Amino acid sequence: MSSEYKVPGQSGLVLAEELLWEKGRKGRSGASIPASKVPSAKLPAGLEGPGPDWPDLAEHQVARHYTRLSTWNFGVDTGTYPLGSCTMKYNPKINEELAGLPGFAKAHPLLPSEAVQGELQIIHELERFLAEIVGLEAASLQPGAGAHGELCGMLLIAAHHRHNKQKRTKVLMPDTAHGTNPASAAMCGFSEIKVPLGPKGYLEYATVEKLMNDEVAGLMVTNPNTLGLFETELVKINEMIHRRGGLVYGDGANLNAVMGRADLGKLGIDVVHYNTHKTLSTPHGGGGPGAGPVAVGKTLTPYLPGPRVVRKEDGGYEWNEDLPLSIGRMHAFHGQFRVLVRAYAYVLTMGAMLKDASELAVLNANYVKEKLKDLYDLPFPQHCMHECVFTNALQEPGKISTLDIAKRLIDLGFHPPTIYFPLVVHSAIMIEPTETESKEELDAFIAGMRQVALEARNTPDLLREAPTRTVRRRLDDVAAARRPVLTGDMK
Ligand SMILES: *Cc1c(COP(=O)(O)O)cnc(C)c1O
């Protein structure tokens, strides 16, 4: 296998690069300015003094510095990016181009409706597309990220209970929930009741049923869940939640597994967020921007954020501000508009093929799972959705950690999968190949993973010392986050 699929890791011309402060030499400059005839003057009080200690650099030093740093970067345009829970799929460049059209890029958010009819049409139609893909009633594009969509959804649920004069202060949440779920619930004033998953990795009806009472506003559930498993008892669970006056929030971060395939309305979901930067063609990993639109069923439609775009009788579009039950604005202006243009372009170009994308994402994850399960521990061996979760249990007796496995993969030229998440799985290795990887790319990644498992047995020091072929070795990432050193002053 490894003879057929070569690992891409090479170390050739990966160039070391110092900090700009280490490269600078007094008096060096990127510009030649003729001597000035204007006499020098003293700066006003308060502005004098030495100023920041910028390094003196020539133009080519600056150009090389940033170009070299850019070659240290890794992204979906560089190679397979199997980061579980993140859906790092390849995004078609045509969607970038469309989002960059001057009519979108230069439109001012305060332009009158008559001048931005095209933009309003996109907002109106994308809301309809998003609702339709998940089988719900309406949508709002305002939230700026997945977590912001959660906040919006929980505000909608709170508004519904307030409107019905219900005092419900708690929210049920599986113990695998993404960290943003309890945080969003808490920001709406709800406290969290943790629901343990059953031994097979699903939510079980009996467990949820025991915890549901008239103090509970609802359930926040991720489906497929963060173990990459479809929640098989969800219909029954959601019926019970509704019978007892609660509502159901669907965390849609894993929608890439079920686009056009699961009717969330029929599953009993009242509100769900999309992560456009995971599912709908906005690149992510660099810190944004993304968007977190929400789609809702009939019960929550009246509370959606406003104002909302409506279609007039003459076919044009306008803003409707007359929404008496609306929770109000979630975002300045109209949300992350150009992120939404990418999503619009992606949905229009894919059409019914969105279903195929989900099918391929699920197929690819199951392929990787089947090809690795003889060498890595697979705690939940059933059919998975778009991602699969392994652990280092077979390597742990040889004192090889999940981190060692991840770091060795870097030496072989692969971005590691997500590690140590979800927290309920000890030393998890979570792989999400996505639909955009070809069979050859998957086979190369599988060959890399298999090589690492064999090395863990035969040459474990290779793993413990990894990565050896990168510009930096193992960094102290905790210290880097807690005490970041952002200038040349390393002391
Ligand atoms: C990514 C993710 C979120 C949060 O989304 P952001 O867009 O990063 O705010 C929430 N839940 C799950 C399961 C996720 O994977």
The ligand as a MOL file (V3000), in Angstrom:
LIG
                    3D

  0  0  0     0  0            999 V3000
M  V30 BEGIN CTAB
M  V30 COUNTS 15 15 0 0 0
M  V30 BEGIN ATOM
M  V30 1 C -17.9110 24.6670 14.8050 0
M  V30 2 C -18.9820 24.2440 15.7120 0
M  V30 3 C -19.7620 25.2030 16.4130 0
M  V30 4 C -19.4600 26.6720 16.4540 0
M  V30 5 O -19.4530 27.2970 15.2450 0
M  V30 6 P -18.6260 28.6480 14.9870 0
M  V30 7 O -19.0140 29.0270 13.6120 0
M  V30 8 O -17.1830 28.3070 15.1410 0
M  V30 9 O -19.0540 29.6510 16.0000 0
M  V30 10 C -20.8190 24.7260 17.1630 0
M  V30 11 N -21.0860 23.4090 17.2780 0
M  V30 12 C -20.3410 22.4750 16.6520 0
M  V30 13 C -20.6950 21.0220 16.8060 0
M  V30 14 C -19.2510 22.8490 15.8620 0
M  V30 15 O -18.4990 21.9240 15.2520 0
M  V30 END ATOM
M  V30 BEGIN BOND
M  V30 1 1 1 2
M  V30 2 1 2 3
M  V30 3 2 2 14
M  V30 4 1 3 4
M  V30 5 2 3 10
M  V30 6 1 4 5
M  V30 7 1 5 6
M  V30 8 2 6 7
M  V30 9 1 6 8
M  V30 10 1 6 9
M  V30 11 1 10 11
M  V30 12 2 11 12
M  V30 13 1 12 13
M  V30 14 1 12 14
M  V30 15 1 14 15
M  V30 END BOND
M  V30 END CTAB
M  END
